[in-house]
Amino acid sequence: MAPLAKITVDHLSVRYREVQALRNINLTLRPGKLIGIFGPNGAGKSTLIKAMLGLMPVTTGQVTYGARPLAQQLEQVAYVPQRSQIDWTFPATVWDVVMMGRVKKTGWLHRFSTVSRRLAQQALGRVGMLEFRDRPIGALSGGQQQRVFLARALAQEATVFCFDEPFVGVDQKTEAVLFQIFRELAAAGKIVMVINHDLGESITNFDQLVLLNQELIAAGPREWVLTRDHMTRAYGGHIGFFGHVA
Amino acid sequence: MWLEVAWLNPLLAPLQYAFMQRSLAVAVMVGIICSVVGSYLMVQRLALLGDAISHSVLPGLAIAFLLGVNIFIGAFIAGVISTVIISWIHTRSPIKEDAAMGLVFSAFFALGITLITTIQRDNKIDLNHFLFGNILGVTPADVRDTAIIAALVLLTVALLYKELLFYSFDPLGAQASGLPVGWLNAGLMVLIALTVVASMKVVGVILVLSLLIAPGATAYLLVPRLHQVMAVGSGVGVLASVSGMYLSYYLNWPSGPAIVLVVSMLFALAFLFSPTHGVLTGPGSRVGHYLRTWLRRQ
């Protein structure tokens, strides 16, 4: 994949049985920017990412990355699901989880290579979790668990990164580490998408925002998206926060 | 030299009989594969699915017997069909998965019992042996079939270990990295069905769930990684199935209940006394605190 390829979402719609979850989304996501996906509960933020990656059936529309469908290039994608999707009592250590990021690249019937081990080791060091490598995943705090998942994503050597609500239940230190690495990834020319619902101070960390409520309300530079009109359309009249709204 | 092992006589004496050697071989193999495959069931919260598949094999077994086909094959096919119907009901209607399992396995089980009861009037086939196990009635063909299944199951788990670990821990993450999770899931279902079929003679279809879940659950309280859970679980499973075999031999108990009683007791010991999770000895427990200070003083 060319390093500066972009993702194009073209007329994407998703419906579950009777519910229309996403309606006609058109969107271009470029590398080099930290992209925040915002919207109220039930806005379809997770659905958008899952549909883009082909993890759930779409009703209409295409998502391309460079010249080909994104869903056919998943080896380029690192995806970190919501914390609630994971069984934290699973019998695995930090090391086991980070090595999962190397499974696809390693290929069927092959053992993990020295290169894979070194990548996992470096990734753990980068998120400050190397000393925890032999701990059971369930013995960590929420923030530490999230950093381990970030390390897994880094070990994947992906060019597209998707994080679903990575800041839920994490400490200040982890939040700082996550934003720091997200920015480094963006600066290195990766496409970095982060689902968030916190409209507080941290929103200023994002360069680009995608504001969603079943349909696309607005997408683009932060200052351009955060208008009173857009926020009212996304969140209704009940939004108390307008500190960063132009 | 010979006298020193005299206490082993009660264990060794029965092994002079060929049928006991066959039982031992099958008990060891079944103890291992149940624990390995059951570890996946436990970590994926699919215990009920193990129960569903095991009850569903009966009609296939009966039909295969009627047609003169290998009953293992019939049982396996019925087990796989039941999982297909369960996921069909679950995905094509608002019925939840656990309700779908309950519906399907009770229907299959009822059909199986009806068929076998009808057949056993004219033939030498005993419903009780399939329900509760008859480890002492293992034939040379059973040993061969169990060995083939055990080799297949263990080889598959060994070859797909890293993919199955990723899939069972984080199915969405695994799918998003490009792994064919539909096939991995189907593969797991096939492994479960094969294991249940291999265990029929030993524990019977009603109690096989125990041999699937208890060894993994016991090991899970003792060690922190999945492959260790499988290894320690295999030890627990083999210990239970072999002890069950001897209890069955000396006390004339049905082998299934005997094995289940042993493995349940082993779980209870780990539950009470595990160094890391034990109710009495784990971190934060009073007894554990005293024990540790006492050990430190020694």
Interface residues (C-beta under 8 A of the other chain):
Chain A: K50 L53 L55 L74 E75 V77 A78 Y79 V80 P81 Q85 I86 D87 F90 P91 A92 T93 D96 V97 M99 M100 G101 V103 K104 T106 W108 L109 F112 P136 R152 Q156 C162
Chain B: V43 R45 L159 L160 K162 E163 L165 F166 S168 F169 D170 L172 G173 A174 Q175 A176 S177 G178 L179 Y220 V223 P224 R225 L226 Q228 V229
